[in-house]
Amino acid sequence: MNARDRIRTGDATTPRGKGVKLIAHVCNDLGGWGKGFVQAISRRWPGPEAEYRRWHRERAGNDFGLGAVQYVQVGPYLWVANMVGQRGTRTGSKGVPVRYEAIDTALGVLAEKAAELEASVHMPRIGCGLAGGNWSRVEPLIARRLTGRGIPVTVYDHQG
């Protein structure tokens, strides 16, 4: 991924371009939804939050966990991908919440869905906000899993 070519100023909840789009973001493994980029998602669509909370609540009978991805269709050509890529929500004795291995796994799963839908992928700098990750570690994962497979990716830096 050549970051300079694919990073735009804007809002990842209003992705640019034509065709099917997947908005990808990182969630925690506690079922909590309330801070960061998820607030922008919830302001636009109630479905992704409701489905994430249900997915977590019913986790004994599904695939919820680090590295898992849940897709919620929010428009005819628009999906939100809830990717579980952080352990907990706070920095503590075990470090920051981001789990790069889980993000890598989730991006691999996301790549399959993007290829199936012939979709472009749109995201904020996943794992680098409240999760505490470093873009220099996340960007190569995106390059390997998505752009390296020919899947168009746009990363949005929000102003404001």
C-alpha positions in Angstrom: 0.0 0.0 0.0 1.4 3.3 -0.9 -0.1 5.3 1.9 0.4 8.7 0.4 -1.8 7.7 -2.6 -4.6 6.1 -0.5 -4.9 8.4 2.6 -7.5 11.1 2.3 -8.9 13.7 4.6 -12.5 13.0 5.3 -15.0 10.8 7.1 -14.8 7.0 6.6 -18.5 6.8 7.2 -19.1 8.6 3.9 -16.7 6.6 1.6 -15.9 8.0 -1.8 -16.1 6.2 -5.2 -18.4 4.0 -7.1 -19.5 0.4 -6.5 -19.8 -1.8 -3.4 -17.9 -0.4 -0.4 -16.9 -2.1 2.9 -16.2 0.2 5.8 -13.8 -1.6 8.1 -13.1 -0.7 11.7 -11.7 -2.3 14.9 -13.8 -3.3 17.9 -12.8 -4.7 21.3 -13.4 -8.2 22.6 -15.5 -7.1 25.6 -18.7 -6.2 23.8 -18.2 -2.5 24.5 -19.2 0.1 21.9 -19.1 3.7 22.9 -15.9 5.6 22.1 -13.9 6.5 19.0 -14.9 5.7 15.4 -17.9 3.6 16.5 -19.7 6.8 17.6 -19.5 8.1 14.0 -20.9 4.7 12.8 -23.8 4.8 15.3 -24.7 8.4 14.3 -25.3 7.2 10.8 -26.7 3.7 11.2 -28.1 1.8 14.3 -27.5 -1.7 12.8 -23.7 -2.1 13.2 -23.9 -1.4 17.0 -27.0 -3.5 17.6 -25.5 -6.5 15.6 -22.1 -6.2 17.3 -23.8 -6.2 20.8 -25.9 -9.2 19.8 -22.9 -11.0 18.3 -21.0 -10.5 21.7 -24.0 -11.4 23.8 -24.5 -14.7 21.9 -20.8 -15.4 21.6 -21.1 -18.9 23.2 -22.7 -20.0 20.0 -20.8 -18.1 17.3 -17.3 -17.0 16.2 -17.0 -13.8 18.2 -13.4 -13.3 19.3 -10.1 -11.8 18.4 -9.6 -11.9 14.6 -13.3 -12.4 13.8 -15.3 -10.2 11.4 -19.0 -9.4 11.3 -20.6 -7.8 8.3 -23.7 -5.5 8.6 -25.3 -4.2 5.4 -26.3 -0.6 5.9 -27.2 0.3 2.3 -27.7 -1.3 -1.1 -24.0 -1.1 -1.9 -22.6 -0.4 1.6 -21.4 -2.7 4.4 -19.8 -2.1 7.8 -17.2 -4.7 8.9 -16.9 -5.0 12.7 -13.4 -6.5 13.1 -12.4 -7.7 16.6 -8.9 -6.5 16.9 -8.3 -5.3 20.4 -8.2 -7.0 23.8 -10.1 -4.9 26.2 -10.3 -1.2 26.1 -7.6 0.2 28.4 -3.8 0.3 28.4 -2.5 -1.6 31.4 0.2 -4.0 32.5 -0.1 -6.0 29.3 0.3 -2.9 27.1 -2.1 -1.2 24.7 -5.4 -2.9 23.7 -4.5 -3.3 20.0 -3.7 -6.9 18.9 -1.9 -6.8 15.6 -2.2 -10.5 15.0 -6.0 -10.2 15.4 -6.1 -7.3 13.0 -4.0 -9.3 10.5 -6.4 -12.3 10.7 -9.4 -10.0 10.4 -8.0 -8.3 7.4 -7.5 -11.7 5.7 -11.1 -12.5 6.3 -12.1 -9.1 5.1 -10.1 -9.6 1.9 -12.2 -12.7 1.1 -15.5 -10.7 1.5 -14.2 -7.8 -0.5 -13.2 -10.1 -3.3 -16.6 -11.9 -3.2 -18.5 -8.5 -3.3 -16.0 -6.9 -5.7 -15.8 -4.1 -3.1 -13.4 -1.4 -2.2 -12.5 -1.1 1.5 -12.7 2.2 3.4 -11.4 2.8 7.0 -10.0 5.2 9.5 -6.4 4.3 10.7 -7.7 1.1 12.3 -6.2 0.2 15.6 -4.4 3.5 16.0 -6.8 5.5 18.0 -8.1 4.4 21.4 -6.6 0.9 20.8 -3.1 2.5 21.0 -1.6 0.9 17.9 1.1 2.3 15.6 0.3 2.9 11.9 3.8 1.8 11.0 2.7 -1.7 12.1 -0.9 -1.7 10.8 -0.2 -0.3 7.3 2.0 -3.3 6.2 -0.9 -5.6 7.3 -3.3 -3.7 5.0 -0.7 -3.9 2.2 -0.2 -7.6 2.5 -3.8 -8.6 3.1 -5.7 -6.1 0.9 -3.9 -3.9 -1.5 -1.4 -6.7 -2.3 -4.4 -8.7 -3.6 -5.6 -5.8 -5.7 -8.3 -4.7 -3.4 -8.7 -0.9 -3.4 -8.3 0.6 0.0 -8.8 4.2 1.1 -7.8 5.4 4.6 -9.5 8.5 6.0 -8.0 11.0 8.4 -10.9 12.8 10.0 -10.5 16.5 10.6 -12.2 18.2 13.5 
